[in-house]
Amino acid sequence: MKTLDLQFLQRMALAVAVAIMVACSWLAPMESTANQQIDDGLKRALISFATARALNAGISVAQGTDFDTKPGGVGVKFAVGQVLRPLNDVVEQFAHLMLIAAIAFGCEKILVSIGAHWLISVFLTGAAAGWAYFYLRKASSPAWLTRIVVVLLMIRFAMPIVIIGTDTLFHRFMADDYKASQQVMEVTTEQLSSANASTSSVGEDQSMWDKVKEWVSQHANLKTRLDSLKRLAEQATERIIKLMVIFVLQTLILPIFFLWVLWGIARGVFEVPRQAAGLLSPRQSHALPPAAPSAA
């Protein structure tokens, strides 16, 4: 008896859940939030792309600049391009990834619009009504009808749920890293612009001793600037890689993971009650126990 009551409660809970989802398909409670989060993500991708292009331009200018000191025509030359070449490669790859991320956000917005179309709600309402007809009669609904209901539910609700879920994880775990990494890119661009200024040369009317002292001073200063530039490039490279990880997670890995989880949940929720309905179907005959053999 308790088993039958539990099955009845499960069936009623699923029927009420389907009715709520059908109502939500017409009321569209999640679309505005999902679209706003898509716009915010697209804006972040475009800002990062613009910052990457500015940084790439600063690196291109800096790579053609050499720091040199030549007292009396003899000196040391510091090649900036060799220090910035790894950073330049990473920035170019990052700029391409930002374009792909912007395209991904645009595709998400289109998919949300498709799912929110009134025709999807009409088809979902009709399929849910047919499924409920069999389900409430405790009959086994056709497998194809159950699959149609699951597919329509995924088309209607999967993308808004995925977008809201990924954006929630972004703000919870990745927003601080994004802001810090974006700031490092901007600071790197500014410092590269200042580093492109040409260095001063020693005076020709100075004595040889004064020229040597000034050369040593300039050499130490430029060596310090080059070491600082190298540390800045390493830090910027690390932060850019973090940004790449964040955007790959938000636009590719997490959406696919959420879609896979939602598909598994939807199939599991509808498949188990359908099998239970088949077991409890009144059309199934209950065999009578065999009669006892008669005495010889």
Secondary structure, DSSP 8 states (H G I E B T S, - for coil): -HHHHHHHHHHHHHHHHHHHHHHHHHH-SSHHHHHHHHHHHHHHHHHHHHHHHHHHHHHHHHHT-EEEE-GGG--EEEEHHHHHHHHHHHHHHHHHHHHHHHHHHHHHHHHHHHHTSHHHHHHHHHHHHHHHHHHHTT----HHHHHHHHHHHHHHHHHHHHHHHHHHHIIIIIHHHHHHHHHHHHHHHHHHHHHTS------TTS-HHHHHHHHHHHHHHHHHHHHHHHHHHHHHHHHHHHHHHHHHIIIIIHHHHHHHHHHHHHHHHHHHHHHHHHHT-TTS------------
